[in-house]
Amino acid sequence: MKARLIAAALTLLGSTAALAQVPATQAAPGAGPQPGQRLVVDITGGISQPMPIAIPAMPTPVVAHSAAGQTDALGVQVAQIVLNDLKGSGLFKPVAADHAVAFQQVTAPDYGYWDTTGASALVQGFVQANGDGTLTVGCYLYDVSAKQELARQGFVVSPAQWRRAAHKCADTVYTRVTGEGPYFDSRVAYVSETGPKNHRTKRLAIMDQDGANHHFLTNGQSLVLTPRFAPSQQQIVYMAFTNNRPRIYTYNVATGQQRLVVDAPNMTLSPRFSPNGQSIVYSMSVGGNTQIYRVPAGGGTPIRLTNAPGINTAPCYSPDGSRIVFESDRSGGQQLYVMDADGGNQHRISFGGGRHATPVWSPRGDLIAFTKIGGGFNVGVMAPDGSGEKILTHGWQDEGPSWSPNGRVIMFFRTGQGSGKADLWSVDLTGVNERRIPTPLDGSDPAWSPLLP
């Protein structure tokens, strides 16, 4: 989706001149902190004090039909998506927003009314059908107490992309208020599961981060595991059992083309792209040991990176590509190790009780998420040197963490005790805001994409 200034698409009730001065990547004039102004939320203390925010339905200048539906109905839906995104973050508490906003009020809020609702922040916007078949979605953030505009953003999209405009609006609000990076305009690939516990059908599936726009990528004839996005998001690497033989494939999301990358006679598993997308690291079992290898993303001759006895698996690069975290049982049980990207300087970072598995480096580089095994399976985080270990979940079997693009939220899958059924869940770094992610069928092995371009 191409985002550009609202002013390039319409005249907004005489405010076009002011709007045209606002680059699409920054807040409007006067949006910086003012004396006495404290419109912020606590991003470290959990959800004890979420910010009250009002998000009324977004009006339209003229009710018009588009390929996505009537513009007045879309205004209701866009506002609801923004509300759901912000509420789901655990940092915002929506207040009743039954007040109908006239189109003329989008840039001139009724601060007196919104102050009576208890809202600290207000999100208003509009949806307009354009002559070329596109839609324009405007998004404005206001500080109710200070009676001040904090941010504005506009998105011109095809009708098929209207939901992305809503997610981008939510990202605009989230980043302006919290200071954190955006993450709502992203996707999740995962393994969709169905069937009895001992004979599961596992298909590769993809959806928006909120569960919308869901569709299957594979037909279930081959069992698939561990999908992982390329940095460009156009490809997913995964393992599939084809004719009862484990192989590593890439899947082009745009074209649907599958490509065989590793076709070895041995067990191959846990593939993942390098940060530049040029290589894939994976594990392969040879002679009773499982070692980590690197291969060009298009296939080729693999290079072995580990040579320790036992099982060395689940490799994941640091964001700068200089190091790799992985799990190994070379010390007698599953623990986390870090090595240089060429395999040098291998050293253990996890200690203490229990075992540690499935490590994933945060996109910010400051933390490593993992599965803690001991009295159950739970998801935790630690610093890259092993310090500051913190367990975030406390389910019966929580595993397979994957980071949001901004490194603040972790998605994982939770298996019910005795049922074998798995669902996708997310939790933030406080460990407080935990929620289930809707999927049509059971779900496991989530992989969160980078932000969509």
C-alpha positions in Angstrom: 0.0 0.0 0.0 1.3 3.5 -0.8 0.6 6.1 1.9 0.9 9.7 0.9 -0.4 13.0 2.2 -4.1 13.5 2.5 -3.7 16.8 0.9 -2.6 15.1 -2.3 -6.0 13.6 -2.6 -8.6 16.0 -1.4 -9.4 19.4 0.0 -10.4 19.0 3.7 -12.7 21.9 4.5 -10.1 24.6 4.2 -7.5 22.8 6.2 -5.6 21.6 3.2 -2.9 24.2 3.4 -2.0 23.3 6.9 -2.2 19.6 6.1 0.1 19.9 3.1 2.8 21.1 5.4 2.8 17.8 7.4 5.0 15.0 6.0 3.4 11.6 6.2 6.0 10.4 8.7 5.7 13.0 11.4 3.1 14.7 13.6 1.4 18.0 12.8 2.8 21.3 13.8 2.4 21.8 17.6 2.4 18.1 18.2 5.5 18.2 20.4 5.3 18.1 24.2 4.0 21.4 25.6 4.5 22.7 29.1 2.3 20.8 31.5 1.3 18.3 28.8 1.6 14.6 29.8 -0.4 12.6 27.3 1.6 9.4 27.8 1.0 5.8 28.9 3.1 3.6 31.1 4.6 1.0 28.8 6.5 -0.8 31.5 3.9 -1.1 34.3 1.4 -3.3 32.5 -2.3 -2.4 32.1 -3.1 -1.1 35.6 -3.6 2.4 34.2 -4.5 2.2 30.5 -5.2 5.5 28.8 -8.9 6.3 28.3 -9.4 7.0 24.6 -12.4 7.8 22.5 -12.7 6.5 18.9 -16.0 7.4 17.3 -17.2 6.3 13.9 -15.4 8.1 11.1 -17.7 10.2 8.9 -17.6 10.6 5.1 -18.0 13.8 3.2 -20.4 12.2 0.8 -21.9 8.7 1.2 -20.6 6.8 -1.9 -20.3 3.2 -3.0 -16.8 1.6 -3.4 -15.6 -1.9 -4.1 -15.2 -2.3 -0.3 -18.7 -1.0 0.5 -20.5 2.2 1.4 -18.1 4.8 2.7 -20.3 5.5 5.8 -20.2 1.8 6.8 -16.5 1.7 6.2 -16.1 4.7 8.6 -17.7 2.6 11.3 -15.5 -0.4 10.5 -12.3 1.5 10.4 -12.9 3.1 13.8 -13.7 -0.4 15.2 -10.4 -1.8 13.9 -8.4 1.1 15.4 -10.3 0.6 18.7 -9.6 -3.2 18.7 -5.9 -2.7 17.9 -5.3 -0.1 20.6 -7.4 -2.0 23.2 -5.6 -5.2 22.4 -2.2 -3.5 23.2 -3.4 -3.3 26.8 -2.3 0.3 27.0 -5.6 2.0 26.0 -9.1 1.8 27.5 -11.8 2.8 25.0 -14.6 4.9 26.4 -18.2 5.2 25.1 -18.1 7.0 21.8 -21.7 7.1 20.7 -21.4 10.8 19.8 -21.9 11.3 16.0 -19.1 13.3 14.5 -20.0 15.5 11.5 -17.4 15.7 8.8 -16.8 19.3 9.6 -15.8 18.4 13.1 -13.0 16.0 12.1 -10.5 18.8 12.3 -12.5 20.8 15.0 -13.3 18.4 17.8 -16.0 19.1 20.4 -13.5 19.1 23.2 -16.2 20.0 25.8 -18.2 16.9 25.0 -15.3 14.5 24.9 -14.0 15.8 28.2 -17.3 14.7 29.8 -16.6 11.1 28.7 -13.4 10.9 30.7 -11.3 10.4 27.6 -7.7 11.6 27.7 -7.2 11.1 24.0 -9.5 11.3 21.0 -9.1 9.7 17.6 -11.2 11.1 14.7 -11.0 10.6 11.0 -12.9 10.1 7.8 -13.3 7.8 4.8 -13.7 9.2 1.3 -14.2 7.6 -2.1 -12.0 9.1 -4.8 -12.7 9.5 -8.5 -10.1 7.0 -9.5 -11.6 4.2 -7.4 -9.3 4.5 -4.4 -10.2 5.4 -0.9 -8.7 8.1 1.4 -8.7 7.4 5.1 -7.8 10.3 7.4 -6.6 9.8 10.9 -6.3 12.5 13.6 -5.1 12.2 17.3 -6.1 14.9 19.8 -5.2 15.6 23.5 -8.6 16.3 25.0 -7.4 18.1 28.1 -4.9 20.2 26.3 -7.4 20.7 23.4 -4.5 20.1 21.0 -3.9 18.1 17.9 -1.0 15.7 18.3 -0.8 13.8 15.0 -2.5 13.5 11.7 -1.9 11.0 8.9 -3.6 10.2 5.6 -3.6 7.0 3.5 -4.8 6.6 -0.1 -5.5 2.9 -0.7 -7.2 0.5 -3.0 -10.5 -0.7 -1.7 -8.9 -4.1 -1.0 -6.4 -2.4 1.3 -8.8 -0.4 3.5 -8.1 -2.5 6.6 -4.4 -1.7 6.3 -5.3 2.0 6.5 -7.1 1.3 9.8 -4.1 -0.6 11.2 -1.8 2.3 10.1 -4.1 4.8 11.8 -3.8 2.7 15.0 0.0 2.6 14.6 0.1 6.4 14.3 -1.8 6.7 17.6 0.2 4.0 19.3 3.6 5.4 18.4 2.7 9.0 19.1 1.5 8.3 22.6 3.8 5.5 23.7 7.1 6.3 21.9 7.3 2.7 20.8 7.5 1.5 17.2 4.4 0.4 15.3 3.3 -3.2 14.9 -0.4 -3.4 13.9 0.2 -3.3 10.1 1.8 -6.7 10.0 1.0 -10.3 9.2 1.4 -13.7 10.9 2.2 -17.0 9.2 1.5 -20.1 11.2 0.6 -23.8 11.1 -3.1 -24.5 10.9 -4.0 -27.8 12.5 -7.0 -30.1 12.4 -7.9 -33.7 13.0 -7.3 -36.2 15.8 -4.3 -35.8 18.1 -2.4 -38.7 16.6 -3.2 -37.8 13.0 -3.1 -34.1 12.5 -3.4 -32.3 9.2 -1.0 -29.3 9.2 -1.3 -26.5 6.6 0.7 -23.3 6.2 -1.6 -20.3 6.7 -1.3 -16.5 6.8 -3.4 -13.7 8.2 -3.3 -10.2 9.5 -1.9 -9.8 13.0 -5.5 -9.4 14.3 -6.7 -12.6 12.6 -8.4 -11.0 9.6 -7.7 -11.8 5.9 -7.0 -15.4 6.7 -6.1 -17.8 4.0 -4.3 -21.1 3.5 -1.1 -21.4 1.6 -0.7 -25.2 1.4 -3.3 -27.9 0.9 -2.4 -30.2 3.8 -1.1 -33.1 1.7 2.3 -32.6 3.2 2.8 -31.9 6.9 4.4 -28.5 7.4 6.3 -27.0 10.4 8.2 -23.9 11.6 7.3 -21.2 9.0 9.5 -18.1 9.2 9.4 -14.9 7.2 12.1 -13.4 5.0 13.0 -9.8 5.9 11.2 -8.7 2.6 8.1 -10.6 3.7 7.7 -11.9 0.2 8.9 -15.3 1.2 8.4 -17.8 4.0 10.8 -20.6 4.7 9.5 -23.8 6.3 10.0 -27.5 6.7 7.7 -30.0 5.0 7.4 -33.8 5.0 7.1 -34.6 1.4 6.7 -38.3 0.7 7.7 -38.9 4.4 10.9 -37.0 3.8 11.8 -33.8 5.6 12.8 -31.0 3.2 13.2 -27.2 3.4 11.2 -25.0 1.1 10.5 -21.4 0.5 7.1 -20.1 -0.4 6.6 -16.8 -2.3 3.6 -15.1 -0.8 2.9 -13.0 -3.8 3.1 -15.6 -6.5 2.3 -18.8 -4.6 5.5 -20.4 -6.0 7.2 -23.0 -3.8 10.9 -23.7 -4.1 13.0 -26.6 -2.8 16.0 -25.2 -0.9 17.5 -28.2 1.0 16.9 -31.7 -0.2 19.1 -34.0 1.9 18.7 -37.6 2.9 18.9 -36.6 6.6 16.4 -35.0 8.9 16.4 -31.2 8.2 14.5 -28.8 10.5 14.2 -25.3 12.0 15.1 -23.1 9.0 15.3 -19.3 9.4 16.4 -16.5 7.1 19.4 -14.2 7.8 18.5 -10.5 8.4 19.6 -9.6 4.9 17.6 -12.5 3.4 20.6 -14.0 1.5 21.1 -17.0 3.7 19.1 -19.6 5.5 20.3 -21.4 8.7 18.9 -24.7 9.7 19.6 -28.0 11.5 20.4 -31.4 10.0 20.9 -34.7 11.7 24.0 -36.7 10.6 25.5 -39.7 12.3 23.5 -39.4 15.5 24.2 -35.7 16.0 22.3 -32.6 14.8 24.3 -29.7 13.7 23.6 -26.2 12.4 24.3 -25.3 8.8 24.0 -22.2 6.6 23.0 -22.3 2.9 22.3 -19.6 0.3 18.6 -18.7 0.3 18.3 -19.9 -3.3 19.9 -23.3 -2.5 23.5 -24.4 -2.9 26.3 -26.0 -0.9 25.7 -25.9 2.9 28.4 -24.8 5.4 28.4 -26.4 8.8 28.5 -23.9 11.8 28.5 -26.3 14.8 30.5 -29.4 15.5 29.5 -30.3 19.1 28.0 -33.7 20.0 24.3 -34.0 20.6 21.5 -31.9 19.3 22.2 -28.3 18.1 19.1 -26.7 16.6 16.7 -23.7 16.4 19.2 -21.1 15.2 18.2 -17.5 15.0 20.3 -14.5 13.9 20.7 -11.3 15.9 19.1 -8.3 14.0 22.5 -7.1 12.7 23.4 -10.6 11.5 26.6 -10.8 13.5 25.6 -13.5 15.9 23.3 -16.6 16.1 21.5 -17.9 19.2 20.6 -21.6 19.2 19.7 -24.4 21.6 22.0 -27.3 22.3 22.0 -30.3 24.8 25.8 -30.5 24.7 25.8 -29.8 28.5 23.3 -32.6 29.2 20.1 -30.7 28.7 18.5 -28.2 26.4 20.2 -24.8 27.0 20.7 -21.6 25.0 24.0 -20.8 23.3 25.3 -17.8 21.2 27.9 -18.0 18.5 29.3 -15.6 15.9 27.7 -15.8 12.5 30.5 -17.9 11.2 30.2 -20.5 14.0 33.0 -19.1 16.2 32.9 -18.1 19.8 30.2 -20.6 20.9 29.2 -20.1 24.5 26.3 -20.9 26.8 24.0 -18.1 28.1 21.2 -19.9 30.0 21.7 -21.2 33.4 19.7 -22.0 36.5 16.8 -24.5 36.8 15.0 -26.1 34.0 15.7 -26.3 30.3 15.6 -23.6 27.6 14.6 -24.0 24.0 13.4 -22.3 20.8 15.3 -19.0 21.2 14.3 -15.9 19.1 16.2 -12.7 19.0 14.2 -9.5 19.4 14.1 -7.2 16.4 15.5 -4.5 18.7 18.4 -6.7 19.7 18.0 -6.2 23.4 16.3 -9.5 24.4 16.0 -13.2 23.4 12.7 -14.9 23.8 12.6 -18.6 24.6 10.6 -21.6 25.8 11.3 -22.5 29.5 10.8 -26.2 30.2 10.5 -27.3 33.8 7.2 -28.1 35.5 5.5 -27.2 32.3 6.3 -25.1 29.2 6.3 -21.3 29.4 7.6 -18.3 27.4 10.2 -16.0 28.8 12.9 -13.5 27.9 16.5 -12.8 28.8 19.3 -10.4 27.7 21.7 -11.7 25.0 24.3 -12.4 27.8 21.8 -14.5 29.7 21.0 -12.0 32.4 17.6 -10.7 33.5 15.6 -13.9 32.8 11.9 -13.3 33.1 9.0 -15.7 32.6 6.0 -14.1 31.0 3.4 -16.8 30.7 2.2 -19.5 33.0 0.2 -21.9 30.9 0.4 -25.7 30.8 2.2 -25.8 27.5 3.2 -22.4 26.0 6.0 -22.5 23.4 7.3 -21.2 20.1 7.7 -17.5 20.7 7.8 -15.0 17.8 8.4 -11.2 18.2 6.2 -8.3 17.0 8.0 -5.9 14.6 8.5 -3.4 17.4 9.9 -6.0 19.9 7.3 -5.3 22.6 4.8 -8.2 22.1 5.4 -11.9 21.7 3.1 -14.4 19.9 3.3 -18.1 20.9 1.1 -21.1 20.9 -0.6 -22.8 23.8 -1.6 -26.4 23.9 -4.4 -27.5 26.1 -3.7 -30.2 28.7 -4.8 -33.6 27.4 -6.5 -32.3 24.3 -3.6 -31.8 22.0 -5.4 -28.7 20.6 -3.3 -25.6 20.2 -4.2 -21.9 19.9 -2.2 -18.8 19.2 -1.7 -16.2 22.0 0.2 -13.0 22.5 1.7 -11.4 25.6 3.5 -8.1 26.1 6.8 -7.7 27.9 5.1 -6.9 31.2 3.6 -10.4 31.2 0.3 -8.8 32.1 -1.5 -8.3 28.8 -2.2 -11.8 27.5 -4.8 -12.6 24.8 -5.9 -15.2 22.4 -5.5 -14.6 18.6 -8.5 -15.9 16.7 -7.9 -18.6 14.0 -10.5 -20.7 12.1 -8.8 -23.9 13.3 -6.2 -24.9 15.8 -2.9 -23.0 15.4 0.8 -23.5 16.2 4.3 -22.3 15.2 3.5 -18.6 14.7 5.8 -16.3 12.8 5.3 -12.6 13.0 6.2 -10.6 9.9 8.1 -7.3 9.8 5.9 -4.3 9.1 4.3 -4.3 5.7 5.9 -2.0 3.2 
